[in-house]
Amino acid sequence: MERRTIIIIGFLFCLIGILIAPLFYENTQYGEIFFLLIIYPIPALILATLNGYLLRFTELKTQNLILKIGIGFIPILIMILLANGKESPIQFIATFGSIGIGITDLIWITKLTKSQLTTN
């Protein structure tokens, strides 16, 4: 996949994650969700951009399919560890990031394995 495509898909799924992530917290009112959509798109874009560069770099520089998939899961694991901490803005960013980047990585892995199977 192209880097630009990975970034756009990751950003859109992070925005969807901003809508879904407040459901995991107890004291969230639905009026806050629009406020969250104003504040958190910049961290979502940063996460999607970093993930796009990491996945494209991994795709170009690594030959082993299992190693590519393992490196793709590293950001998700880091965000899951951050999401389990105390309630803070970093925890919320990690929560919607793990949703958005996780779905993006699954799409990337699916396309990667299909392309590997067709070349073999």
C-alpha positions, 0 to 999 in steps of 0.5 A: 500500500502507498504511504498516503493511503495508509495515512488517510485510512489511519486518520479516518479510523482514528476519527471513528475511534474518537467517537467510539473511545468515550464509550469505554469510560464511565463519566462521559457525556455525549455532548463531550464527543463533539468537543473531543472531535475538535481537540483530538484530530491533530494527535490522530493525524500525528499517529496516522502519519507515524504509523504510515511511515513505519508500515511503509518503511517496514514493507520496503526494508524487511523481506520476512512476512512474519517480521513485517507483521510483528513490527506492524503490531509494535505501535498497537502494543505500545498504545494498549499499554498506555491505555491501561494507565490512569485516566488522562489525555494520553490514555484517551489518545492511546485508546482511540489510537489503538482502535484506529491504528489497529484496524489500519494495520489489519487492512495493511496485513491483509493486503500484504499477505494477498500480495505475498501470495500472488507473487509466490 
